[in-house]
Amino acid sequence: MKRIVLFASGSGSNVENIIHHFKDNSQVHIACVLSNKKDAKVFDRCSRLNVSAFYFNRHSFYESEAVLDILKAMKPDLIVLAGFLWKVPENLIKTFPDQIVNIHPALLPKYGGKGMYGMHIHKAVKENAETETGITIHYVNEHYDEGTIIKQASVALAPEDTPDTIAEKIHALEYEHFPKVIEKLLFEH
């Protein structure tokens, strides 16, 4: 049985998509979802989908080993950041080398780094009149959005696209590719 722990900061649409992808797979278990936002909508989704979800604060993530201890106890095969906005501390990266993956809503190295997430990215893509954008699934290292790239997928943009329509195109790519890449990673190791 392969075990996944998911991290999320927001609504959890990618989390729900991943849970649905694996719900009939007896070889994969979503051990839990961890969130750094008490009022994140991901908790409502997890409740509805019968998946354990826990809140943690900045202190337990950065200044103690509380989150690390939870992860060690869960023995995940893969830790998946699905809309998680905090930088992962070094102790987690060292304990779980090449086991933490993130999805970024742009074609890295473009539009990466601190502060580049969600609509900030889509607005920048629009302002720069990009003709394409996409997603990057990558391993997490000690720097924002600089880990080894696992997969990229792109989508064409039209001049009339807005940040909102760009976001929709990105979500479609995320929902299509992220669960498949996770599944491939789980069974490669």
C-alpha positions as CSV (number, residue, x, y, z in Angstrom):
1,M,0.0,0.0,0.0
2,K,1.4,3.4,-1.1
3,R,0.7,6.3,1.2
4,I,0.2,9.9,0.3
5,V,0.1,13.0,2.5
6,L,-1.2,16.1,0.9
7,F,-0.5,19.7,2.0
8,A,-2.9,22.5,1.0
9,S,-3.5,26.2,1.9
10,G,-6.7,27.0,0.1
11,S,-9.9,25.6,-1.4
12,G,-8.5,22.1,-2.1
13,S,-9.8,21.6,-5.6
14,N,-6.5,19.8,-6.5
15,V,-6.7,17.8,-3.3
16,E,-10.2,16.6,-4.1
17,N,-9.2,15.8,-7.7
18,I,-6.3,13.6,-6.3
19,I,-8.6,11.9,-3.8
20,H,-11.1,11.1,-6.5
21,H,-8.3,9.8,-8.8
22,F,-7.2,7.2,-6.2
23,K,-10.5,6.4,-4.5
24,D,-10.9,3.0,-6.3
25,N,-7.2,2.2,-6.2
26,S,-6.6,-0.4,-3.4
27,Q,-2.9,0.1,-3.7
28,V,-3.0,3.8,-2.7
29,H,-4.1,5.4,0.5
30,I,-4.5,9.2,1.2
31,A,-3.2,9.1,4.7
32,C,-4.2,12.7,5.5
33,V,-4.3,16.3,4.4
34,L,-2.4,19.0,6.3
35,S,-3.2,22.7,6.1
36,N,-1.7,25.8,7.5
37,K,-5.0,27.7,7.3
38,K,-7.6,27.1,9.9
39,D,-10.5,28.2,7.7
40,A,-9.3,26.7,4.4
41,K,-12.1,25.2,2.3
42,V,-10.0,22.1,1.9
43,F,-11.3,21.0,5.4
44,D,-14.9,21.0,4.1
45,R,-13.9,18.9,1.1
46,C,-12.0,16.4,3.3
47,S,-14.9,16.1,5.7
48,R,-17.3,15.3,2.8
49,L,-14.8,12.8,1.3
50,N,-14.0,11.1,4.6
51,V,-10.3,12.0,4.6
52,S,-8.5,13.0,7.7
53,A,-7.3,16.6,7.8
54,F,-5.3,18.5,10.3
55,Y,-4.4,22.1,10.8
56,F,-0.9,23.2,11.9
57,N,0.5,26.6,12.7
58,R,3.8,28.3,11.7
59,H,5.5,27.3,15.0
60,S,4.8,23.6,14.5
61,F,6.1,23.8,11.0
62,Y,9.2,25.9,11.3
63,E,10.2,26.0,15.0
64,S,9.5,22.6,16.3
65,E,9.4,19.1,14.9
66,A,5.7,18.6,15.3
67,V,4.8,18.4,11.6
68,L,7.9,16.4,10.9
69,D,6.9,13.9,13.7
70,I,3.4,13.6,12.2
71,L,4.9,12.8,8.8
72,K,7.4,10.3,10.2
73,A,4.5,8.5,12.0
74,M,2.5,8.4,8.7
75,K,5.4,7.0,6.7
76,P,4.3,8.6,3.4
77,D,5.7,7.3,0.1
78,L,5.0,10.7,-1.3
79,I,4.2,14.2,0.1
80,V,2.2,16.2,-2.3
81,L,1.9,20.0,-2.2
82,A,-1.4,20.8,-3.8
83,G,-1.9,24.6,-3.5
84,F,0.4,24.9,-0.5
85,L,2.0,28.3,-0.1
86,W,4.6,28.0,2.6
87,K,8.3,27.2,1.9
88,V,9.0,23.7,3.1
89,P,11.6,23.7,5.9
90,E,15.0,21.9,5.4
91,N,14.3,19.3,8.1
92,L,11.4,17.9,6.0
93,I,13.3,18.0,2.8
94,K,16.3,16.2,4.3
95,T,14.0,13.5,6.0
96,F,12.0,12.9,2.8
97,P,14.5,13.4,-0.1
98,D,12.8,13.2,-3.6
99,Q,9.5,12.4,-1.9
100,I,8.0,15.9,-1.8
101,V,6.4,17.2,-5.0
102,N,4.8,20.5,-5.9
103,I,2.7,21.8,-8.7
104,H,3.3,25.3,-9.9
105,P,0.8,27.1,-12.2
106,A,3.4,28.3,-14.7
107,L,6.2,27.0,-16.9
108,L,9.2,27.3,-14.6
109,P,11.6,28.9,-14.5
110,K,9.3,31.7,-15.7
111,Y,7.0,33.1,-13.0
112,G,8.5,31.2,-10.1
113,G,9.8,32.3,-6.7
114,K,8.5,33.9,-3.5
115,G,5.1,35.6,-4.0
116,M,4.5,34.0,-7.4
117,Y,1.3,31.9,-6.9
118,G,-2.3,31.8,-8.0
119,M,-3.7,34.9,-9.6
120,H,-0.4,36.8,-9.2
121,I,1.0,34.5,-11.8
122,H,-1.9,34.6,-14.2
123,K,-2.0,38.5,-14.0
124,A,1.8,38.6,-14.8
125,V,1.3,36.1,-17.7
126,K,-1.4,38.4,-19.1
127,E,0.5,41.6,-18.6
128,N,3.5,40.1,-20.4
129,A,1.3,39.0,-23.3
130,E,2.6,35.5,-23.2
131,T,1.3,33.2,-26.0
132,E,1.4,30.1,-23.8
133,T,1.6,29.2,-20.2
134,G,1.2,25.9,-18.3
135,I,2.1,23.9,-15.2
136,T,5.2,22.5,-13.7
137,I,5.3,19.5,-11.5
138,H,8.6,19.4,-9.6
139,Y,10.5,18.0,-6.6
140,V,10.8,20.4,-3.7
141,N,14.2,21.6,-2.6
142,E,15.2,24.4,-0.2
143,H,14.4,27.1,-2.7
144,Y,11.0,28.2,-4.0
145,D,10.2,26.6,-7.3
146,E,13.8,25.4,-8.1
147,G,13.6,21.7,-7.6
148,T,14.1,19.2,-10.4
149,I,11.3,19.3,-12.9
150,I,9.3,16.1,-13.3
151,K,6.8,17.2,-15.9
152,Q,5.6,20.3,-17.7
153,A,2.4,20.7,-19.7
154,S,1.5,23.9,-21.7
155,V,-1.6,25.5,-23.1
156,A,-1.9,28.2,-25.8
157,L,-3.2,31.6,-24.8
158,A,-5.3,33.9,-26.9
159,P,-5.1,37.7,-26.8
160,E,-8.6,37.9,-25.4
161,D,-7.7,35.6,-22.4
162,T,-8.0,37.2,-19.0
163,P,-6.3,36.2,-15.8
164,D,-9.6,34.3,-14.9
165,T,-9.6,32.4,-18.2
166,I,-5.9,31.7,-17.8
167,A,-6.6,30.3,-14.4
168,E,-9.3,28.0,-15.8
169,K,-6.9,26.7,-18.4
170,I,-4.3,26.1,-15.7
171,H,-6.8,24.2,-13.5
172,A,-7.7,22.0,-16.4
173,L,-4.0,21.1,-16.9
174,E,-3.6,20.5,-13.2
175,Y,-6.6,18.2,-12.9
176,E,-5.5,16.2,-16.0
177,H,-1.8,15.8,-15.2
178,F,-1.2,16.0,-11.5
179,P,-2.9,12.7,-10.3
180,K,-1.3,10.8,-13.2
181,V,2.2,12.0,-12.3
182,I,1.7,11.2,-8.7
183,E,0.6,7.7,-9.6
184,K,3.6,7.2,-11.8
185,L,6.0,8.5,-9.1
186,L,4.4,6.2,-6.5
187,F,5.0,3.1,-8.5
188,E,8.5,4.0,-9.9
189,H,10.1,3.9,-6.5
